[in-house]
Amino acid sequence: MTISDPGKSPMNHPDEQPSGTDGSPKFGRLLIVLILAVLVIVAITFGSEAMYS
């Protein structure tokens, strides 16, 4: 097996996307969705506790 170019991936994967401003809005949106999901679970927990106790 020969290595033709040490900088190129042997699996022919596309180059990595540059991180920075492109990833920030998606990460922020994901963070908001995760926080909302946790709040919904907490609300269901407290609501069921109030109903069944």
N, C-alpha and C positions, 0 to 999 in steps of 0.2 A: 504494500500500500504506500503510495507516495502522497506527500502533502505539497500541492501546487502553490497555494497561497495561504499563509498562516492567518491572514485577516478574514478570509472567506469561510463561511460555514460549509462543512462537507455535506450537510443534509439539504442544501439549497433552500434554506429558510429565508424569508424576506428580512431585510435589515430591520433592526429595532426602531421603533418610532421614538423621536426625541421627547423626553419628558419635560414638563414645565407647564406652560399656560394651557395647553390642550387638555391635560389631565385634571387640572384643578376644578373646573365646573362640574365634571362628572363625579369627582370624588366628593365634592360638597353636596351634590344632589343625593348621592348614595348615603352620605352621613345623615342627611335629613330624613331619608326614608327609613334608615335603621332606627333613628331616635323615635320616629312616629310609630314604628312597629313595636318598639319596647313600651311606649306609652299606651298603645292599644292593649297589649298583654297585661299591663298593670291595671288598666281600667277594668278589663274582664275579670281579673283576679279579685279586685276589691268589690266589684259588682256581684260576683258569685258568692263571695264571702258574706256580703250583706244579705243576700237572698236566702242562703242555706243555713244561716246561724241565728 
